[in-house]
Amino acid sequence: MPVPADPIPADPTVLHPMPGQPRVVLLKPLVKSPLIEVGEYSYYDDPDDATAFETRNVLYHYGPEKLVIGKFCALGTGVRFIMNGANHRMDGPSTFPFPTMGGSWAEHFDLITGLPGRGDTVVGNDVWFGYNTTVMPGVRIGHGAIIGSGSVVTADVPDYGIVGGNPARLLRTRYGAEDVARLLAVAWWDWPAEHITEHVRTIMSGSIDDLEAAAPGA
């Protein structure tokens, strides 16, 4: 009998993973900014220009805070991350950023530097973002979460939580607390790519028991 060929993992360095579909890009080989970190296989889908993700979808990103996105995340068209640079002063009569307009107004730049920020925006692994969602500065989104279409995420999202609305609220969790702990412990997204390749069907459609049994060294 012929020996079956070894399963071959998908290539995480290819910009367009779907032949003939330029609307889909893997983000890790795309992003160049040192302020953005993305894990392998996370992708963005946009029929207009997916390659413009850094400028069209990550807004007001002047640093030093970072945008961190984990592995195997799916970002639908129009997902936007609002970063801390969007903040304006709110402790005086006007919120207008006069110093940015130039002229002698620039002498007052201290009025807009050092504004309080919420720190890095951090997205876990295996997070699905629906169409046209917005994530506000400093939000932390847990592993396995689902962000419903049109959501405006203003607060942290728990692991395996499903949120929706404006502002987004927790609709339910995909699993109970005990099962969430088991999923976090098995952390399939950290398995070697070859091992993931052998167990794609289990990862996509198996039970937690199946996933634990398929883990390396199990």
N, C-alpha and C positions, 0 to 999 in steps of 0.2 A: 504494500500500500504506500502511496506517496506521503511523504512527511509534510504536514500542513505548514505553511509559511508562518513565521513569527508575526504576531500582531505588531503593527507599526503605529506608534503614537502620532498624533497630529503635530505639525511643526509650529511651535509657539513663536517663531521668529518671522513668519510670513505676514506681511502687512495685510493682504486681502486673503483670508482663509477659504472663502467660497468662490471657486472659479466663476468668472463672469458676473460677479456681484460686487462692484466697487463700492457699493453703499455700506458694506460691512468691513470694519477694520479691527485688527487686534491692537489694543492700546499700548501694550508694552513696547513693541518695536516702533510705534508712532511718536510717542511723547518725547520731547527733548528737554523740557524744563526741569531743572534740579529740584523744583518745588512740587513736582508731581511724581508719585511712585505708584506703579501699577504692577500687579502680579500677572503671571502667565495665563494666557487664554481669555482674559477679560476682553470683551469686545463692545464696540459701539456701532449702531446701525442708523444710517441717515441717508436718504435718497439724494439730498442736495450735495453735501460735501463732508463726508465723514472724516476726512483727513484734517479738517479745520477744527477738530475737537478742542485743542488747547486754547484757541482764541474765541471760539463761538460758544463753548460749553463750560469753560472754567473762567468765571468773570471776576474782575476786580482783584486779581491775584498778584499782589505786589510783594508778598512775603512779610515776615519770615515764616508764617504758618504754611503747612504743607497740606496737599490733598493726597491721601493714601487710599488706594483701592486694592482690594485683595485679588486672589486668583478666581477664575471661573465666574466672573460677574457678567451679567447681560444688561447692557444699557440701551434702552429703546430711544427712538428718535426724540430729540428735544430735551433730553435730560440735561439739567444745568446745575452747576455748583456755584453758589454765591459765596465768595470768600470775604475775609475780614476787611479787605480794602474798600468794601462798599459802605462801611460805617461812616456816619456823620455825627457831629456833636449834637447832643440833645439837652445840654444843661444850660443853654442860653436862649435868648429870644428867637434866634434864627439858626436853622440847621444848614444854611448854605455854606459851601466850602470856599469862601472868598480867596484864601491864599493860593488856591490852585489856578486862579484866573490870571495870575501874573501881575506885572506892574509893581507898584509899591505895596500892593496887597500881599505879595509873596514874603514880605518882611515878617508877616505874622504866621509863618508856616508852623510854628510851635503849637498853634491852636488846633492843628489837625494831626500832629504826630503824637504817637504814644497813646492813641485812643485805646480803651480796653477792648481786647479781643477774646474770642472763645477758644483760641488755639487751633490745632490741626483738625481738619475734617477727615474722619477715618471710616472707611467702608470695609466690612469684613469680607470673607470669602463666600462664593456661591450666592450672591445677592442679585435679585432680578428687579430692575427698574422699569416700570411701565412708561408708556408714551408721555412726553411733556411733563416730567416731574422736576421739581425744584428742591434742592437741598440747601438749607441755610448754613451760615458759618458755624464751624465748631461742632457740628452734629456728628455723633458716632452711631453707625448702623451695624448691627450685629450680623454674625454669620447666618446664612440661610434665610435672610429676610426677604420679603416681597414688598415693593413700594408700588401702590396702585397708580394707574394712569392719572395724571393731573394733580398728583399730591404735592403739597408744599410741606416739606419736612422741617419742622422747627425745633424738634426735640429728639433725644436719642431713641433709637429703635432697638428692642431686645433681640437676642438671637432667635431666629426662626419666627419672628413676628411678622404679621401682615398689617400694613397701615394704609390708610387712604383718607382723602379729604384735604381741606384747606382751613385751618392747619390740620396736618395729618394726625389721625388718632389711631390707636391700636384697635383693630377690628377683632383679631383673634391671634392665637399662636398656632403654628402648624403642628406642634407636638406638645405634649405635657412636659412638665419640668424634668421628670426623670428621663424621658426619652431625649430631650434636648441635651441633657448632660451626657448621655451615651453617644449622641451624634458628635458633640464637641470633643469627646474623648477619642473617637475613631478618626476624626479629622481627615476624611478621605482626600481632601484637596492637597494634603501634604504627602500623599503617597507618591512613589516614583511614577513617572509618566508611563513606563512600561507596565506597571502593576495596574494603574488606572485603566489602561487600554484593555487589559485582560478582563476587567470587571465593569465595563461600561454599563452593561445591562443591569447589573446589581445596583450600581450607583443611581441609575435613572429610575428603576422600577422595582427594586427589591425591598425587602423589609429591613428594619434596623438589625434584626438578628442575622439576616443574610449579609449585611454590610460588615458587621463585626466578624462574622465567620470568614469573610474575604480579605480582612485586613492583613497586611504583611506580618508574618510571624504568628498568625493566629493558629 
